[in-house]
Amino acid sequence: MKNYTSVYDIPDLTQWLNEARELKSNPRQHKQLGSGKTLGLLFFNNSLRTRLSTQKAALNLGMEVMVMNFGKEGWALEFADGTIMDGDRAEHVREAARVVSQYCDILGIRAFAGLKDKSEDESEQVLNGFIDHCTIPVINLESALGHPLQALADAITIAEHKTSKRPKVVLTWAPHPRPLPHAVANSFIRMMQQMPVDFCITHPEGYELNDKIVGNTPVFHDQKQALEGADFIYAKNWSSYLDYGKVLNRDNSWMITQDVLGKARFMHCLPARRNVVVEGAVLDSGQSLVIEQANNRTYAAQLVLKKLLETL
């Protein structure tokens, strides 16, 4: 594995889930593996879990960590080739990526979708710009199109808490006051398509996701019908894909309440707006797995770092 930018970079998911469980039982067992190695983390967007869990994972492996909030601390970067750089952008990614590659052994990049221009977002300009010009492995800490570290943590969480060989997992849209990207939903869908689960998606009309990602996964516009018999309910808001980046409605009836949840376990990547996306009572209940998911972010990141370190 040269980089970790998609859940498709996982060669054997079953093996990875077993290895994640082993790492979790003894997080410091490979502390010498990262000795003398440096992880660089460039954040073009805000973070809590991704930043701290990835740092913790690196420390568990004996790595040093350097973090930069690029949007506030770095030079504005140019990504296009052939541009006359006489505007606000002071440095080209060609130089920046190669310079960072001299300072670090592995690099993590976090850069969200702008939700203004679908073609620009789908080009993954920031992530691909660094991949193209770095000489070290790159990890996707959430990009315009995907959040593969979150999806790996979600898979670990489901594997830990399932009570049947083939549980029913439902990804449901939930209301939110702001337009949000599709990255978490995209990666979760791709991950569930590789797991032994009965998986479906539910959302109001108009919130269809990219059909190239959804594929043959069943989609319901009736949330109640979709959630019937669910073992895991994963709530996540996303903006419209067809009417790109728009909030078409804020149908509060799609909020996850205790009545809607039934006997299922509740999942969310966090942060979650209480009593908008999900009822506070659900988050505070014993059926909520959001804290376990957040904890598993460390072991997802640690497993990815371990795999990359083993190739250096």
C-alpha positions in Angstrom: 0.0 0.0 0.0 1.6 3.2 -1.2 -1.0 5.7 0.2 -4.2 5.4 2.1 -6.7 7.6 0.3 -9.8 5.4 -0.1 -11.3 2.3 1.6 -10.4 0.5 -1.6 -6.7 0.7 -0.5 -7.5 -2.0 2.1 -6.4 -5.3 0.5 -8.1 -7.6 3.0 -10.8 -6.0 5.2 -11.2 -9.1 7.4 -7.5 -9.3 8.1 -7.4 -5.5 8.9 -10.3 -5.7 11.3 -8.6 -8.6 13.2 -5.4 -6.6 13.3 -7.2 -3.5 14.5 -8.6 -5.6 17.4 -5.1 -6.8 18.2 -3.7 -3.3 18.2 -6.5 -2.1 20.4 -5.6 -4.8 23.0 -2.0 -3.6 23.2 -1.6 -0.1 21.5 2.2 0.2 22.3 3.3 -3.2 21.0 4.8 -1.7 17.9 6.4 1.4 19.5 9.8 0.8 17.9 8.3 0.7 14.4 7.9 4.5 14.2 11.1 5.4 16.1 12.9 8.1 14.3 10.0 8.7 11.9 7.9 11.8 11.6 4.2 12.2 10.7 3.2 15.5 9.2 -0.4 16.6 9.4 -1.7 19.5 7.2 -5.2 20.7 8.0 -6.9 22.9 5.5 -10.1 22.5 7.6 -11.1 22.2 11.2 -10.8 18.9 13.2 -11.1 17.4 16.6 -11.2 13.6 16.4 -9.2 13.3 13.2 -6.4 15.5 14.5 -6.1 14.1 18.0 -6.7 10.4 17.2 -4.1 10.5 14.4 -1.6 12.1 16.7 -2.3 9.6 19.4 -2.0 6.7 16.9 1.4 8.1 15.8 2.6 8.4 19.4 1.5 4.8 20.1 3.9 3.8 17.2 6.8 5.9 18.5 6.5 8.6 15.8 7.1 12.3 16.2 4.3 14.5 14.9 4.2 17.9 13.3 0.9 19.7 12.7 0.1 22.7 10.6 -3.3 24.4 10.3 -2.6 25.3 6.7 -5.5 27.6 6.1 -4.3 30.0 8.8 -0.6 29.4 9.1 0.7 28.5 5.6 1.1 30.3 2.4 -1.9 30.2 0.1 -1.2 27.4 -2.4 -1.6 27.3 -6.1 -2.5 23.9 -7.6 -2.9 24.6 -11.3 0.0 24.2 -13.7 1.0 27.0 -16.0 -0.6 29.7 -13.8 0.9 33.1 -13.7 1.1 33.5 -9.9 0.6 37.2 -9.6 -2.4 37.0 -7.2 -2.9 35.9 -3.6 -1.4 32.5 -3.9 2.3 32.7 -3.0 3.5 29.1 -3.3 2.9 26.2 -5.7 2.1 22.7 -4.5 5.0 21.4 -6.6 7.4 23.1 -4.2 5.4 22.7 -1.0 4.9 19.0 -1.4 8.5 18.3 -2.1 9.7 20.4 0.8 7.3 18.7 3.2 8.5 15.4 1.9 12.0 16.3 3.2 10.7 17.0 6.7 8.3 14.0 7.1 8.1 10.3 6.5 4.3 10.2 6.1 1.9 13.0 5.4 -1.8 13.4 6.3 -4.0 15.9 4.4 -7.4 17.2 5.4 -9.2 19.3 2.8 -13.0 19.5 2.5 -15.2 20.0 -0.5 -16.1 23.6 -1.2 -19.6 22.6 -2.3 -19.6 25.3 -5.0 -18.2 23.6 -8.0 -18.8 19.8 -8.4 -16.1 19.3 -11.0 -13.5 21.1 -8.9 -14.4 19.1 -5.8 -14.4 15.8 -7.6 -10.9 16.6 -9.0 -9.7 16.4 -5.4 -7.3 19.3 -6.2 -5.6 19.5 -2.8 -5.3 15.8 -2.0 -4.2 14.8 -5.5 -1.9 17.8 -5.7 0.1 16.5 -2.8 -0.1 12.9 -3.9 1.3 13.9 -7.3 4.3 15.8 -5.9 5.1 14.2 -2.6 7.8 11.6 -2.4 6.3 10.1 0.8 3.1 8.2 1.6 -0.1 10.3 1.9 -3.1 9.6 4.1 -6.5 11.1 3.4 -7.7 12.7 6.7 -11.0 13.6 4.8 -11.2 15.0 1.4 -13.9 16.3 -0.9 -15.1 12.8 -1.8 -14.1 10.5 1.1 -13.2 10.0 4.7 -11.6 6.5 4.7 -10.2 6.7 8.3 -13.7 7.3 9.6 -15.1 4.5 7.5 -12.4 2.1 8.9 -13.3 3.1 12.5 -17.0 2.5 11.7 -16.2 -0.9 10.4 -14.2 -1.7 13.5 -17.1 -0.5 15.6 -19.7 -2.6 13.8 -17.5 -5.7 13.9 -17.1 -5.3 17.7 -20.8 -4.8 18.5 -22.6 -6.9 16.0 -24.7 -9.8 17.5 -25.4 -11.7 14.3 -23.3 -12.8 11.4 -25.1 -10.5 9.0 -26.5 -7.4 10.8 -28.8 -4.9 9.1 -27.1 -1.5 8.8 -28.9 1.6 7.6 -27.4 4.9 6.6 -30.0 7.6 7.1 -29.9 11.3 6.1 -30.7 13.6 9.0 -31.5 17.4 9.0 -28.8 20.0 9.5 -28.9 23.8 9.1 -25.8 24.0 6.9 -24.8 22.3 3.7 -22.4 19.5 4.5 -20.1 17.4 2.2 -20.7 13.9 1.0 -17.4 12.5 2.1 -18.4 10.5 5.2 -21.5 9.1 3.5 -19.5 8.1 0.4 -16.8 6.2 2.4 -19.3 4.6 4.7 -21.3 3.3 1.7 -18.2 1.9 0.1 -17.1 0.2 3.3 -20.5 -1.4 4.0 -20.6 -2.7 0.4 -17.5 -4.8 1.4 -18.8 -6.0 4.7 -21.1 -9.0 5.5 -24.1 -6.8 6.3 -27.5 -6.1 4.9 -27.1 -2.5 4.0 -29.5 0.2 2.7 -29.7 4.0 2.5 -32.6 6.2 3.3 -33.1 9.9 2.5 -35.7 12.4 1.3 -36.2 12.9 -2.4 -33.6 15.2 -3.8 -30.8 14.0 -1.6 -29.7 11.2 -3.9 -25.9 10.6 -3.7 -23.6 9.8 -6.6 -25.0 6.8 -8.3 -21.5 5.6 -9.1 -20.9 5.2 -5.4 -24.4 3.9 -4.4 -24.4 1.3 -7.1 -26.9 -1.5 -6.4 -27.4 -0.6 -2.7 -31.1 -0.3 -1.9 -32.3 3.2 -1.4 -35.6 4.2 0.4 -37.4 7.5 0.6 -39.5 6.2 3.5 -37.2 6.3 6.6 -39.6 4.2 8.7 -39.6 1.4 6.1 -35.8 1.5 5.8 -35.2 1.4 9.5 -37.4 -1.6 10.2 -35.4 -4.3 11.9 -32.2 -2.3 11.8 -29.3 -3.4 14.1 -27.2 -0.3 13.4 -28.5 3.1 12.4 -25.9 5.6 11.1 -27.2 9.1 10.9 -25.4 11.7 8.7 -26.5 14.8 6.9 -25.3 15.6 3.4 -26.3 18.4 1.0 -27.8 17.7 -2.4 -25.5 16.0 -4.9 -27.7 16.7 -8.0 -28.5 20.3 -7.0 -24.9 20.5 -5.8 -24.2 21.7 -2.3 -27.7 22.9 -1.7 -29.9 22.4 1.4 -33.2 21.5 -0.2 -35.2 21.2 3.1 -34.7 20.7 6.8 -37.3 18.0 7.4 -37.1 17.7 11.2 -39.1 14.4 11.0 -35.9 12.7 9.9 -34.2 13.5 13.2 -33.3 10.3 15.1 -35.4 10.0 18.2 -35.6 7.2 20.7 -38.9 6.1 19.1 -37.2 6.1 15.6 -34.1 4.2 17.0 -36.1 1.3 18.4 -33.7 -1.4 19.5 -30.9 -0.5 17.1 -27.5 0.9 18.0 -26.9 4.5 17.0 -23.8 5.6 15.1 -22.6 9.1 14.0 -19.1 10.3 13.1 -19.5 13.5 15.3 -19.8 16.3 15.8 -23.6 15.9 16.0 -26.0 18.7 16.6 -28.2 17.6 19.5 -31.9 17.8 18.9 -31.4 18.6 15.2 -29.6 15.6 13.8 -30.3 13.3 16.8 -32.3 13.6 20.0 -30.0 14.3 23.0 -31.6 11.3 24.8 -30.3 9.0 22.0 -26.8 10.3 22.3 -26.9 9.8 26.1 -28.4 6.3 25.9 -26.7 3.0 26.2 -27.6 2.3 22.5 -25.3 5.1 21.3 -21.9 4.0 19.9 -20.6 7.5 19.0 -18.0 7.5 21.8 -16.8 4.0 20.8 -16.6 5.1 17.2 -14.4 8.1 18.2 -12.2 5.8 20.3 -11.7 3.5 17.3 -10.5 6.4 15.2 -7.2 6.0 17.0 -6.9 2.3 16.0 -8.0 2.9 12.5 -5.3 5.5 12.1 -2.7 3.4 13.9 -3.4 0.5 11.6 -3.0 2.6 8.5 0.2 4.2 9.9 1.6 0.8 10.8 1.0 -0.6 7.3 2.7 2.4 5.7 5.6 2.3 8.1 6.2 -1.3 7.2 6.8 -0.2 3.6 9.4 2.4 4.4 
